Amino acid sequence: MSRLVQCVLLKREAPGLDRAPYPGELGQRIYEQVSKEAWSRWITHQTMLMNEYRLTPVEPKARKFLEAEMEKFFFGPGSKAPEGFKPPAS
């Protein structure tokens, strides 16, 4: 049986993550308050940010930016796409 959390993004109870996906306090908050579905949405959004801003995750500045966007995505006003971003046509 999977662990259920009251997801801050989905605003409903949903299956939670199996472990903290990120180190530290932010990772613990995500583990306790973010569902697997919401985490999957973040991964998609993060990939878009990395591609659009041409970020390299090994660079400390890029990691700091992504961490701040992750916090906004889940616990703040939300993380926005870059100005002029057009999602690929399906």
C-alpha distances in whole Angstrom, upper triangle without the diagonal:
4,7,9,13,16,17,21,22,20,21,18,14,12,9,11,12,11,15,18,20,23,25,26,26,25,22,21,21,20,17,17,18,17,14,14,16,19,19,20,22,24,24,26,28,29,30,32,34,34,36,38,39,39,37,37,34,36,38,38,39,37,34,35,35,32,30,32,31,28,28,30,28,25,27,30,32,31,32,34,36,39,42,43,40,39,36,37,37,35
4,6,10,13,14,18,19,17,18,15,12,9,6,7,9,8,12,15,16,20,22,23,23,22,19,17,18,16,13,13,14,13,11,10,13,15,15,16,19,20,21,23,25,25,27,29,30,31,33,35,36,36,34,34,31,33,35,34,35,33,30,31,32,28,27,29,28,24,24,26,24,21,23,27,29,27,28,31,32,35,38,39,36,36,33,34,35,32
4,7,10,12,15,17,16,16,14,10,8,6,5,8,8,10,13,15,18,20,21,20,19,16,15,15,14,10,10,11,11,9,10,13,14,15,16,19,19,20,23,24,25,26,29,29,30,33,34,35,36,33,33,30,32,34,33,34,32,29,29,30,27,25,27,26,22,22,24,22,19,21,24,26,25,26,30,31,34,37,39,36,36,33,34,36,33
4,7,9,12,14,13,13,10,6,5,4,5,9,10,13,14,16,19,21,21,20,19,17,15,14,13,11,9,9,10,8,10,12,13,14,16,17,18,20,22,23,24,26,28,29,30,32,33,34,35,33,33,30,33,34,33,34,32,29,29,29,26,24,26,25,21,21,22,20,17,18,22,24,23,25,28,29,33,36,37,34,34,31,33,34,32
4,6,9,11,10,10,8,5,6,6,5,9,11,13,13,15,17,19,19,17,16,15,13,11,10,9,7,6,7,6,10,11,11,12,15,16,17,19,21,21,22,25,26,27,28,30,32,32,33,31,32,29,31,32,31,31,29,27,27,27,24,22,23,22,18,18,19,17,14,15,18,21,20,22,25,27,30,33,35,32,33,30,32,33,32
4,6,9,8,7,5,4,7,9,9,12,15,16,16,17,19,21,20,18,16,16,14,12,11,11,8,6,7,8,11,12,11,13,16,16,17,19,21,21,22,25,26,26,28,31,31,32,34,32,32,30,32,33,32,32,30,27,27,26,24,22,22,21,18,17,18,16,13,13,16,18,18,20,23,26,29,32,33,31,32,29,31,33,31
4,5,5,5,6,6,6,9,8,11,14,15,14,15,17,19,19,17,15,14,14,11,9,10,9,5,5,5,9,9,8,10,13,12,13,16,17,17,19,21,22,23,25,27,27,28,30,28,29,27,29,30,29,29,27,24,24,23,21,19,19,18,15,14,15,13,9,11,14,15,14,17,20,22,26,28,30,27,28,26,28,29,28
4,6,5,8,9,10,12,11,13,17,17,15,16,17,19,19,16,14,14,14,10,9,11,10,6,6,8,12,11,9,11,14,13,13,16,17,16,18,21,21,21,24,26,26,26,29,27,28,26,29,29,27,27,25,23,22,21,19,17,17,15,13,12,12,10,7,7,10,12,11,14,17,20,23,26,28,26,26,25,27,29,28
4,6,8,10,10,13,12,14,17,18,16,16,17,20,20,18,15,15,16,13,10,13,12,9,7,8,11,9,6,9,11,10,10,14,14,13,15,18,18,19,21,23,23,24,26,25,26,24,27,28,27,26,24,22,21,20,17,17,16,14,12,11,11,8,6,8,10,11,9,12,15,17,20,23,24,22,23,21,24,25,25
4,5,8,8,11,12,14,18,19,18,18,20,23,23,21,18,18,18,15,13,14,14,10,8,8,10,8,7,10,12,10,12,15,16,15,18,20,20,21,23,25,25,27,29,27,29,27,30,31,30,29,27,25,25,23,21,20,20,17,15,15,15,12,10,12,14,14,13,15,17,19,23,25,26,24,24,22,24,25,24
4,7,9,13,13,16,19,20,20,20,21,24,24,21,19,19,18,15,14,15,14,10,10,10,13,12,10,14,15,14,15,19,19,19,21,23,24,24,27,28,28,29,32,30,32,30,33,33,32,31,29,27,27,25,23,22,21,19,17,16,16,14,11,12,14,14,14,17,19,22,25,27,29,27,27,25,27,28,27
4,6,10,11,15,18,20,20,20,22,25,25,22,20,20,19,16,15,15,13,10,10,9,12,11,11,14,16,15,17,20,20,20,23,25,25,26,29,30,31,32,34,32,34,31,34,35,34,34,31,29,29,28,25,24,24,22,19,19,19,16,14,15,17,18,17,20,22,25,28,30,32,29,29,27,29,30,28
4,7,9,12,15,17,18,19,21,24,24,22,20,19,18,16,14,14,12,10,10,8,11,11,11,14,16,16,18,20,21,22,23,26,27,27,29,31,32,33,35,33,34,31,34,36,34,34,32,30,30,29,26,25,25,23,20,20,20,18,15,16,19,21,20,22,25,27,30,33,34,31,31,29,31,31,30
4,6,10,13,15,16,17,19,22,23,21,19,18,17,15,13,12,12,10,9,6,8,8,9,11,13,14,16,17,19,20,21,23,25,26,27,29,30,31,33,31,32,29,32,34,33,33,30,28,28,28,25,23,24,23,19,20,20,18,15,17,20,21,20,22,24,26,29,32,33,30,30,27,29,29,28
4,7,9,12,14,14,18,20,22,21,19,17,16,15,13,11,11,10,9,6,6,8,10,11,12,14,16,17,18,20,21,23,25,26,27,29,30,31,32,30,31,28,31,32,32,32,30,27,28,28,24,23,24,23,19,20,21,19,16,18,22,23,21,23,25,27,30,33,34,31,31,28,29,30,28
4,7,9,10,11,14,17,18,17,15,13,12,12,9,7,8,8,6,4,5,8,9,9,11,14,14,15,18,19,19,21,23,24,25,27,29,30,30,28,28,25,28,30,29,29,27,24,25,25,22,20,22,21,17,17,19,17,14,16,20,22,20,21,24,26,29,32,34,30,31,28,29,31,29
4,6,7,8,11,14,16,15,14,11,11,11,9,6,8,9,7,6,5,9,10,8,10,13,13,13,16,18,18,19,22,22,23,25,27,28,28,26,26,22,25,27,26,27,25,21,23,23,20,18,20,19,16,17,19,17,14,17,20,22,20,21,24,25,28,31,33,30,30,27,29,30,29
4,7,9,12,14,16,16,16,12,12,13,11,8,10,12,11,10,8,12,13,11,13,16,16,16,19,21,20,21,24,25,25,27,30,30,30,27,27,23,25,27,27,28,26,23,24,25,22,20,23,22,18,19,22,20,18,20,23,26,24,24,27,28,31,34,36,33,33,30,31,33,31
4,6,9,10,12,13,13,9,9,11,9,6,9,12,11,11,10,14,14,12,14,17,16,16,19,20,19,21,24,24,24,26,29,29,29,26,25,21,23,25,24,26,24,20,22,23,20,18,20,21,17,18,21,19,17,19,22,25,23,23,26,27,30,34,35,32,33,31,32,34,33
4,6,7,9,10,9,5,6,8,7,5,8,11,10,11,11,14,14,11,14,16,14,14,18,19,17,19,22,22,22,25,27,26,26,23,22,19,20,22,21,22,21,17,18,20,17,14,17,17,14,14,18,17,14,16,19,22,20,20,24,25,28,31,33,30,32,29,31,33,32
4,7,10,11,9,6,8,10,7,7,11,12,10,11,10,13,12,9,11,14,11,11,15,15,14,16,19,18,18,21,23,23,23,20,19,15,17,19,18,20,18,14,16,17,14,12,15,15,11,13,16,15,13,15,18,21,19,18,21,22,25,28,30,27,28,26,27,30,29
4,7,9,7,4,8,10,8,9,12,13,12,14,14,16,14,11,14,15,12,12,16,16,14,16,19,18,17,20,22,21,21,18,17,14,15,17,15,17,15,12,13,14,12,9,13,13,10,11,15,14,13,15,17,20,18,17,21,22,24,27,30,27,29,27,28,31,31
4,7,7,5,7,10,10,10,13,15,15,17,17,20,18,15,17,19,16,16,20,19,17,19,22,20,20,23,25,23,24,20,19,15,16,17,15,17,16,12,13,15,13,11,14,15,13,13,17,17,16,16,19,22,21,20,23,25,26,30,32,30,32,30,32,35,35
4,6,5,6,9,10,11,13,14,15,18,19,21,19,17,20,21,18,18,22,21,19,22,24,22,22,26,27,25,26,22,21,18,18,19,16,18,18,14,13,16,15,11,14,16,13,13,16,17,16,15,18,21,21,20,24,26,27,31,33,31,34,32,34,37,37
4,5,5,6,9,10,11,12,14,17,18,21,18,16,20,21,18,19,22,21,19,23,25,23,23,27,28,26,27,24,23,20,21,21,18,19,19,16,14,17,15,12,13,15,13,11,15,16,14,13,16,19,19,19,23,25,27,30,33,31,33,32,34,37,37
4,5,5,6,9,10,10,11,14,16,18,15,13,17,17,14,16,19,18,16,19,21,19,20,23,24,23,24,21,21,18,19,19,17,17,17,13,12,14,12,9,10,12,9,7,11,12,10,10,13,16,15,16,19,22,24,27,30,27,30,28,31,34,33
4,5,5,6,9,10,10,13,13,16,14,11,15,16,13,14,18,17,15,18,21,19,20,23,25,24,24,21,21,17,19,20,18,19,18,14,14,16,13,10,12,13,10,10,14,13,11,12,15,18,17,17,21,23,25,28,31,28,30,28,30,33,33
4,5,5,6,9,10,13,14,17,15,13,17,18,16,17,21,20,19,22,24,23,23,27,28,27,28,25,24,21,22,23,21,22,21,18,17,19,17,13,15,16,13,12,15,15,13,13,16,20,19,20,23,25,28,31,34,31,33,31,33,36,35
4,5,5,6,8,11,14,16,13,12,16,17,15,17,20,19,18,21,23,22,23,26,27,26,28,25,25,22,23,24,22,22,21,18,17,18,16,13,14,15,11,10,13,13,10,9,13,16,16,17,21,23,26,29,32,29,31,29,32,34,34
4,5,5,5,8,10,12,10,8,12,13,11,13,16,16,15,18,20,19,20,23,25,24,25,23,23,20,22,23,21,22,20,17,17,17,14,12,13,13,10,9,12,11,8,9,13,16,15,15,19,21,24,27,29,27,28,26,28,31,30
4,6,6,8,9,12,11,10,13,15,13,15,18,18,17,20,23,22,23,26,27,27,28,25,25,21,23,25,23,24,23,19,19,20,17,15,17,17,13,13,16,14,11,13,16,19,18,19,22,24,27,30,32,30,31,29,31,33,32
4,6,9,11,14,12,12,15,17,16,18,21,20,20,23,25,25,26,29,30,30,31,28,28,25,27,28,26,27,25,22,22,22,20,17,18,18,15,14,16,15,12,12,16,19,18,20,24,26,29,32,34,32,33,31,33,35,34
4,7,10,12,10,10,14,14,14,16,19,18,19,22,23,23,24,27,28,28,29,27,28,25,27,28,26,26,25,22,21,21,19,16,17,17,13,12,14,13,9,9,13,16,15,17,21,23,26,29,31,29,30,28,30,32,31
4,7,8,6,7,10,11,10,13,15,15,16,18,20,20,21,24,25,25,27,25,25,22,25,26,25,25,23,20,20,20,17,15,16,15,12,11,13,11,8,10,13,15,14,15,19,21,24,27,29,26,27,25,27,29,28
4,5,5,6,9,10,11,12,14,15,16,18,20,21,22,24,26,26,28,26,26,24,26,28,27,27,25,22,23,22,19,18,19,17,14,15,16,13,11,13,16,18,16,17,20,22,25,28,29,27,27,24,26,27,26
4,6,5,6,9,10,11,13,14,15,17,19,20,21,23,24,25,26,24,25,22,25,27,26,27,24,22,23,22,19,18,20,18,15,16,18,14,13,16,19,20,18,18,21,22,25,28,29,26,26,23,24,26,24
4,5,5,6,9,10,11,13,14,16,17,19,20,22,23,24,25,24,25,23,26,28,27,27,24,22,24,23,19,19,20,18,15,16,17,14,12,16,18,19,16,17,19,19,23,26,27,23,23,20,21,23,21
4,5,5,6,9,10,11,12,14,15,16,18,20,21,22,24,22,23,21,24,26,25,25,22,20,21,20,16,16,17,14,11,13,13,10,8,12,14,15,12,13,16,17,20,23,24,21,22,19,21,23,21
4,5,5,6,9,10,10,12,14,15,16,18,20,21,22,20,20,18,21,22,22,22,19,17,18,18,14,13,15,13,10,12,13,10,9,13,15,16,14,14,16,17,20,23,25,22,22,19,21,23,22
4,5,5,6,9,10,11,13,14,15,17,19,20,21,19,20,18,21,23,23,23,20,18,20,19,15,16,17,15,12,15,16,12,12,16,18,18,15,15,16,16,20,23,24,20,20,17,18,20,19
4,5,5,6,9,10,11,12,14,16,17,18,19,19,20,18,22,23,23,23,19,18,19,18,14,15,16,13,11,14,13,10,10,14,15,16,12,12,13,13,17,20,20,17,17,14,16,18,17
4,5,5,6,8,10,10,12,14,15,16,17,16,17,15,19,20,20,19,16,15,16,14,11,11,12,10,7,10,11,7,8,12,13,14,11,9,12,12,15,19,20,17,18,15,17,20,20
4,5,5,6,9,10,10,12,14,15,16,14,15,13,17,18,19,19,15,14,16,15,11,12,14,12,10,13,14,11,12,16,17,18,14,12,14,13,16,20,21,17,18,15,17,19,19
4,6,5,6,9,10,11,12,14,15,15,16,15,19,20,21,20,17,16,18,16,13,15,16,13,12,15,15,12,14,17,18,18,14,12,13,12,14,18,18,14,14,12,13,15,15
4,5,5,6,9,10,10,12,14,13,15,14,18,19,19,18,15,15,16,13,10,12,13,10,9,13,12,9,12,15,15,15,11,8,9,8,11,14,15,12,13,11,13,16,16
4,5,5,6,9,10,10,11,10,12,11,14,15,16,15,11,11,13,11,7,10,11,8,8,12,12,10,12,15,16,16,12,9,11,10,12,15,17,14,15,14,15,19,19
4,5,5,6,9,10,10,10,11,11,14,15,17,16,12,13,15,13,10,13,15,12,12,15,16,13,16,19,19,19,16,13,13,11,12,16,17,13,14,12,13,17,17
4,5,5,6,8,9,10,13,13,17,17,19,17,13,14,16,13,11,14,15,12,13,16,15,13,16,19,19,18,14,11,11,8,9,13,13,9,11,9,11,14,15
4,5,5,6,8,8,11,11,15,15,16,14,10,12,13,10,8,12,12,9,11,14,13,12,15,18,17,16,13,9,9,7,8,11,13,10,12,12,14,17,19
4,6,5,5,5,7,8,12,12,13,12,9,10,12,10,8,12,13,11,12,16,16,15,18,20,20,20,16,13,13,11,11,14,15,13,15,14,15,19,20
4,6,5,7,9,11,14,14,17,15,12,14,16,14,12,16,17,14,16,19,19,17,20,23,22,22,18,15,14,11,11,14,14,11,13,12,13,16,18
4,6,8,11,13,17,16,18,16,12,15,16,13,13,16,16,14,16,19,18,17,20,23,21,20,17,14,12,9,7,10,10,8,10,11,12,16,18
4,5,9,11,14,13,15,12,9,12,14,10,11,14,14,13,15,18,17,17,20,22,21,20,17,14,12,10,8,11,12,11,14,14,16,20,22
4,7,10,12,11,14,12,9,12,14,12,12,16,17,15,17,20,20,19,22,25,24,23,20,17,16,13,12,14,15,13,16,16,17,21,23
4,6,9,8,10,9,6,9,11,9,9,13,14,13,15,18,18,18,20,23,22,22,19,16,16,14,13,16,17,16,18,18,19,23,25
4,6,6,9,9,6,8,11,11,10,13,15,15,16,19,20,20,22,24,24,25,22,18,19,17,17,20,21,19,21,21,22,25,27
4,5,7,9,6,6,9,10,9,11,13,13,14,17,18,18,20,22,22,23,21,18,19,18,18,21,23,21,23,22,23,27,27
4,6,9,7,7,11,12,11,13,16,16,17,19,21,21,23,24,25,26,24,21,22,21,21,24,26,24,26,26,26,30,31
4,6,5,6,9,10,11,12,14,16,16,19,20,21,23,24,24,25,23,20,21,21,20,23,25,23,26,26,27,31,32
4,5,5,6,9,10,10,12,14,15,17,18,20,21,22,22,24,22,19,21,21,20,23,26,24,27,27,29,32,34
4,6,5,6,9,10,11,12,14,16,17,18,20,21,20,22,20,17,18,18,17,20,23,22,25,25,27,31,32
4,5,5,6,9,10,11,12,14,15,16,18,20,19,20,18,15,16,16,15,18,20,19,22,22,24,27,29
4,5,5,6,9,10,10,12,14,15,17,18,18,20,18,15,17,17,17,20,23,21,24,23,25,29,30
4,6,5,6,9,10,11,12,14,16,16,16,18,16,14,16,17,17,20,23,22,25,24,27,30,31
4,5,5,6,9,10,11,12,15,15,14,15,14,11,13,13,13,16,19,18,21,21,24,27,29
4,5,5,6,9,10,10,12,14,14,15,13,10,12,12,13,17,19,17,20,19,22,25,26
4,5,5,6,9,10,11,12,12,14,13,11,14,15,16,20,22,20,23,22,25,28,29
4,5,5,6,9,10,10,10,12,10,9,12,14,15,18,21,20,22,22,25,28,29
4,5,5,6,9,10,9,10,8,6,8,10,12,15,18,16,19,18,21,25,26
4,5,5,6,8,9,11,9,7,11,13,15,18,21,18,21,20,22,25,26
4,5,5,6,6,9,8,8,12,15,17,20,23,21,23,22,25,28,29
4,6,5,4,6,5,6,9,12,14,17,20,18,21,20,24,26,27
4,6,6,7,4,5,8,11,14,17,19,17,19,18,21,23,24
4,6,8,7,8,12,15,18,20,23,21,22,21,24,26,26
4,7,7,10,13,17,19,22,24,23,25,24,27,29,29
4,5,8,11,15,17,19,22,21,23,23,26,28,29
4,7,9,13,15,17,19,19,21,21,24,26,27
4,6,10,13,15,17,16,18,17,21,23,24
4,7,9,12,15,13,15,15,19,21,22
4,6,9,11,10,12,13,16,19,21
4,7,8,6,9,9,13,16,18
4,6,5,9,11,14,17,20
4,6,9,12,15,18,21
4,6,10,13,15,18
4,6,9,12,15
4,6,9,12
4,6,9
4,6
4
